[in-house]
């Protein structure tokens, strides 16, 4: 079934939103102000979803996408939207979210403009990619959901160029040494690759089957100037539990230092580094600007403590992942900071305990999903 639809706005995932017979329809690769012909792919009770078969009227804000794969790859959204328009539409998404979840009066609320990055390309510093075998060659790519379309990731326009160069070189190395992709049947082979670019150095994690990774691959890969650290972990679980059998360092330094707020914050192989470090710093700066130096702070989901260790406040910082707190405590020791108490615990339980013991002035929550226990603690 095909329908002509006018796109009214963007959805939270960057898809166009229109209405067919008063029912909402989600349409990828469609922008506001466009009229498109849509083929309905899925009809649910409350919504429809479809794909564009023809652009009847294009938006004046449409541009040629920075990515030749954008119509097939679902990794990024809005690469066909002019950069100057991103701030407006992101602000509109925030406004819609507030209308949906905020119980107060929004009429007098002034919504600030979203903070823009300095660049819209090559900003991504962290990638996690499946290892694939395609046309006689081992590559790094993603099979798109609900299709068999393979997107190769070694020339992605949003990944840092050093990561792309690293991927191309590693493809050459693994094919040269006859590395095989992972076999579910035999539990052997190269399964996933994780690259973390911190400052000017890359930390690589090879996720493999029981056979591990060839020494020749590690030796040759480590000769690249940008590669500072190589780890390996064995994972044969269907759940993709990368921590199942721990991590083995194959080469280089143990922790990657990130220079932020004039101090080095160390990241181990387990701890998550910001995908976009520039925007992470801007977020932290904004949070710091809203906290008074004398405030007693409760910080939830603190990761490795980069924000908390840059603040003068007395802080209780909580995270559910033990490895993040271990890194945070090491960072506090390394920086000789004693104003932050880091706690590894279930956040819900720790919040209740800490709010009974202490009277906090400010709570920092860096998580998109708040439990009722946390919400109640914020009210009290």
C-alpha positions, -999 to 999 in steps of 0.1 A, spaced: 0 0 0 14 34 -10 3 68 4 12 104 -1 23 119 32 34 154 44 62 153 69 53 174 100 83 169 123 112 146 133 110 117 157 134 110 185 155 87 162 156 112 134 128 97 113 102 118 97 67 119 112 35 122 92 -1 112 96 -22 88 75 -59 88 84 -50 105 117 -26 77 126 10 86 132 35 72 106 73 69 111 93 73 79 131 71 78 150 95 54 122 120 54 125 156 66 99 182 78 84 203 49 87 173 26 58 155 8 67 119 1 52 88 -14 54 61 13 51 23 11 36 11 44 58 -17 58 42 -22 92 8 -14 105 3 -15 142 -28 -6 162 -13 28 173 12 36 146 24 29 110 59 27 97 70 29 61 97 37 36 100 65 10 94 54 -26 93 89 -41 101 125 -30 72 146 -43 84 178 -27 119 180 -10 127 201 20 149 233 14 170 220 43 179 187 25 215 183 14 236 156 -1 244 132 27 280 131 39 277 93 38 271 73 7 255 45 28 230 66 46 199 51 30 209 16 41 230 21 72 210 29 104 240 39 124 235 76 120 205 99 114 200 132 97 232 133 76 210 146 48 199 176 69 219 208 67 241 213 97 227 247 104 193 232 110 204 205 135 202 228 165 166 238 158 153 202 154 172 189 184 156 217 205 123 206 191 129 170 203 136 183 238 104 203 238 84 173 227 100 152 254 91 178 280 55 179 268 53 141 272 70 137 306 69 170 324 39 175 347 43 212 353 34 243 332 56 246 301 41 279 289 65 301 309 96 278 305 124 293 284 142 265 265 178 273 257 194 264 223 212 231 221 250 232 223 265 225 190 297 206 183 326 222 164 323 195 137 297 171 124 321 147 108 349 125 122 339 131 158 335 95 169 363 82 191 349 48 201 337 19 178 326 -16 185 324 -36 153 316 -72 143 342 -90 123 327 -102 90 337 -124 61 326 -111 27 337 -121 -8 368 -139 4 379 -112 27 378 -105 65 364 -70 71 347 -49 98 311 -42 91 275 -42 103 246 -62 89 216 -39 92 186 -49 112 159 -67 94 180 -70 62 211 -87 49 227 -54 38 264 -52 49 278 -17 58 316 -16 58 329 7 85 365 14 75 355 46 57 328 59 80 325 98 78 316 101 115 344 80 128 377 98 135 400 94 105 427 78 126 402 50 135 393 46 98 430 44 89 435 19 117 406 -3 105 420 -4 69 455 -14 81 441 -40 104 420 -55 76 452 -58 56 471 -75 85 444 -101 94 439 -111 58 476 -113 53 479 -138 82 449 -159 73 427 -149 103 393 -165 103 360 -150 115 342 -165 144 325 -199 140 296 -206 163 300 -243 157 337 -245 165 339 -216 190 370 -202 172 379 -172 152 380 -134 154 346 -121 166 345 -84 175 368 -54 175 366 -25 198 388 6 192 391 35 217 408 67 206 420 86 236 439 118 228 463 107 200 465 70 208 443 40 201 435 11 225 424 -20 207 404 -49 221 402 -82 201 372 -103 211 379 -139 199 369 -175 202 389 -201 222 419 -199 198 427 -162 206 444 -139 182 476 -147 163 509 -133 177 519 -122 142 488 -100 140 495 -83 174 532 -78 165 525 -61 132 495 -41 144 515 -28 174 540 -12 150 515 14 140 524 47 157 488 54 167 484 20 185 493 24 222 476 -6 237 462 -40 226 440 -63 247 423 -96 240 393 -113 256 378 -147 248 340 -148 243 320 -177 231 287 -167 247 256 -160 227 250 -131 251 282 -114 239 295 -110 275 329 -95 268 339 -97 305 332 -135 308 369 -146 309 386 -113 316 411 -93 296 447 -101 286 471 -73 277 490 -82 246 509 -49 241 514 -14 254 502 7 283 475 -4 308 456 28 311 448 55 285 452 91 298 426 117 288 437 153 295 406 171 307 403 202 330 441 203 332 445 169 347 449 134 334 420 109 338 430 73 333 408 48 315 413 10 317 403 -13 289 369 -20 306 358 16 312 338 34 286 354 65 270 332 92 256 322 87 220 325 124 214 350 139 239 345 175 228 307 173 237 314 154 269 336 183 281 308 208 272 283 187 291 306 186 322 312 223 319 275 230 319 269 208 349 298 225 368 283 259 361 251 250 378 267 237 410 278 261 438 313 254 453 298 249 488 272 224 477 273 189 491 268 167 460 254 133 453 265 121 419 249 91 402 264 70 373 298 87 378 318 64 354 355 69 361 351 103 380 363 127 353 336 153 363 337 147 401 374 149 403 374 183 386 351 199 412 360 214 446 328 201 463 324 173 488 309 146 467 295 111 471 297 94 437 280 61 428 282 37 399 269 2 395 299 -10 375 328 -21 398 354 -15 371 344 21 367 346 27 404 380 10 405 392 34 378 377 63 396 394 54 429 427 50 411 422 84 395 415 100 429 447 84 443 467 94 412 454 130 415 457 131 453 420 141 456 402 133 488 370 153 484 351 125 465 339 93 480 334 67 453 309 38 459 302 7 438 266 -3 444 231 -6 429 221 30 425 186 26 438 199 10 471 228 35 475 206 65 469 182 55 497 210 47 521 229 79 513 199 102 515 190 88 550 226 94 562 233 128 545 215 160 535 227 168 499 223 202 483 226 189 447 221 157 429 238 150 395 222 123 375 238 113 343 214 86 331 184 86 308 163 62 329 154 71 364 139 46 388 110 56 412 134 53 441 158 79 426 129 102 417 115 100 452 149 108 467 152 139 445 118 151 458 127 146 494 
